[in-house]
Amino acid sequence: MFTLQVSYPVRDYDAFKKVFDSDPAGRAASGARSVRLFRDTEDRNSVAVLLDFDTKDAATVFLERLRSQVLDKPEVMGELMTAPPTARILEEVAREGQGAG
């Protein structure tokens, strides 16, 4: 399993969540097996999104689409973010505990 981790430093969580819920990059049709949204307990405007994919290629294709359709759009990012988001693709190499395989 491969996980795309995107960290967003948002100006206003509610405004970010509205755009996130509209799914502008098409994560629903991208092959994402699950999508998890997190907020930092100390900084409520620090948001992390984890999207799970079966293959690295699927994660990479979605990340490219996310960049071209959302992250590279100054009109969207300037209104929502205090700094550029960061993204990376992680490969799961072990799992323990509840839900382990």
NORQUIPE-V792225 format. One record per pair of residues at least 12 apart in sequence whose ideal C-beta (glycine too) atoms are under 6 Angstrom apart, sorted by the first residue. I is the first residue (numbers start at 1). J is the second residue. D is the distance in Angstrom with one decimal. If there is no record, write none. Layout:
i->I j->J d->D
i->I j->J d->D
This chain:
i->1 j->52 d->5.7
i->1 j->92 d->4.4
i->2 j->53 d->4.9
i->2 j->56 d->4.9
i->2 j->59 d->4.6
i->2 j->89 d->5.8
i->2 j->91 d->5.5
i->3 j->50 d->5.4
i->3 j->52 d->5.3
i->3 j->90 d->4.6
i->4 j->51 d->4.5
i->4 j->59 d->4.7
i->4 j->63 d->5.7
i->4 j->89 d->5.5
i->5 j->50 d->5.5
i->5 j->88 d->5.5
i->5 j->90 d->5.9
i->6 j->49 d->4.7
i->6 j->85 d->5.6
i->6 j->87 d->4.6
i->7 j->48 d->5.1
i->7 j->86 d->4.9
i->8 j->47 d->4.4
i->8 j->85 d->4.7
i->9 j->81 d->5.9
i->9 j->82 d->4.6
i->9 j->83 d->4.7
i->10 j->45 d->4.8
i->10 j->47 d->5.5
i->10 j->80 d->5.9
i->11 j->82 d->5.6
i->13 j->45 d->5.8
i->16 j->80 d->5.3
i->24 j->69 d->6.0
i->24 j->70 d->5.2
i->25 j->65 d->5.0
i->25 j->66 d->4.3
i->25 j->69 d->5.0
i->25 j->70 d->5.3
i->30 j->62 d->4.3
i->31 j->53 d->5.8
i->31 j->58 d->4.4
i->32 j->51 d->4.5
i->33 j->52 d->4.5
i->34 j->52 d->4.7
i->35 j->51 d->5.2
i->36 j->50 d->4.5
i->37 j->49 d->5.5
i->59 j->89 d->4.8
i->63 j->87 d->5.8
i->71 j->85 d->6.0
